[in-house]
Amino acid sequence: MGIDEFQKRASDVAAELNNVLTVILGNISLAKAHTTIEEKDENLTVAERACLRAADLVRKLFNLGEE
């Protein structure tokens, strides 16, 4: 893989990771603002799924470095 392709792929993964982190932070903020357990639970479930997606993206970044 050439340096240009590596930079493009890394940039794409970083942008996607940034989007996922925005989802996590947004849902944590919503959970803090909501008053019912059900609303909090829903927001935290979304944040949890986003954390798992972020972990997957980090694994992809590590794999890029090995190619």
N, C-alpha and C positions, 0 to 999 in steps of 0.2 A: 504494500500500500504506500502510495506517495504521500509526501507531507501535506499537499493540498487536499487530498481526499481525507486524510486523517483529521485535519483542521475542520473540514466541513462536517464530518461525522461527529466529532467532539462538540462542535458548536450546536448541532441539532440536538444531541443528547442533553447538553447543558440547558438549552432553551426549554426542552420538555421537562427537565428536572425543576427548573424555575416555576413552570406552570403547576407542577404537582405540589411544590412547596407553598404556592399561593393558595391552593385548595386546602391544604392542611391548616395553614394559619387562619384562613377565613372560617373554616368550620370550628376550630377551637374558639375563636372569638365569638361565633354564634352560640356555641355551647355555653360559654360564660355568660352570655346575655339572656339566654332563655331561662324560663322559670320552671317548666315542667320537666320531669324526669324523661319523658318520652322524647321531647325535643332535644334534650341534651344527648340522650342515647343515639338518636339519629345522626346528629352532628359528629359525635365521636366515632361512630361507625364509618362515616364517610372519611373522616380524618385518618382512621386506621387503615382503610383500603388505600388511601393515597400514600401513606407511609410505606406500605408494601410495594406499591408501584415505584416509589422513590428508591427503595432498596434495589429493585430490579434494574433501574436506570444506572445506579452506581456500579452494579455488576457489569453492565454493558460498557461503562467507561473503563473499568479494569480490563475487560476483554479487548477493547480497542488498543490498549497499550501493549498487549501481547501479540497482536497481529503483525 
